[in-house]
């Protein structure tokens, strides 16, 4: 699932739940837009951390002096700027 699909699912579910809460009178109608925008921003940040986790982990491992070589997938090896990381 890519970021656009994830944001669409979150927006749809959250809008449905918030419409119910507005109908019950628990939140004001004007608050819905702000809550949905904040939730989508949080999802985008969390997705970014998740997607880039492997690159960060391999990069951190490559920076250790004890590590001589890391063999990984060609795509990940290309994303990590280190001579220690080579494609398998």
N, C-alpha and C positions, 0 to 999 in steps of 0.2 A: 504494500500500500504506500503510495507516495504522499507527499505533504499536502497536495491539493485535495486528494481523496479524503485524507484524514481530517482536514479542516472542514470539508463539506459535511462529513458525518457528524463531527462535533457541533457544527453550526445548526444542523437539522435537529439533532437530539436536544440540544440546549434550548433552541427556540421553542420546541414543543413543550419542554418542561417549564420554561419560563412563562409561556402562554397560560399554562395551567395555574401557575402561582399568581399570575396577574388576575385570572378569573376568580381565584379564591380571595383576592385582595391582600395577599401577603407581601407583594412588592408592587411598586408603582409602574405604570406602563412606560414611563420615560427612562426607567433604569435598565430595561431589557437590552437596548442597543449597546450600552456601556459594558454590561456583563458579557454579552456575546463577543464584543471586540476584545475584551481583556482575556477571555478564555481562548480565543483563536491565537492571540499573541503568545500566550503561555504554551499552547500546543506547538507552535512554530519553533519556539526556543527549545522545548524538550525534544522535539524531533531532530533539530540540528545537533544537539548533544548526542543523541542516540546514533545518528548516521555517521558522525565524525569520531565516534568512540574508538574504533579500530585503528584509525590513523593516529590518534593521540597516544594510544597504548603502545603501538609499534615505535612511534617516534620517541617516546619516553624510554622504552627499552633500548633503543639504538643509542641513546645518549649516555648510557651507563658504560663506564670504562671496562667492566668485566665482560661485556658482550663484544664478540668479534664479528659475527655474521648472523643475520636474520634472514631466513628464506621464507618468502610469503608469496601470495598470488601476484601476478604481474600488475594488476590494477592497484593493489595496495602498495607494492614496491615503488610504483611510479608516483604515488601520492605522498610518500614519505621522503623528504629531502635529506637523505643520508647515504653515504657510501657503504655503510654496513648492511643496508637492506637491499637484498637482491631477489629477483623473481625465481621461483622454484621451477 
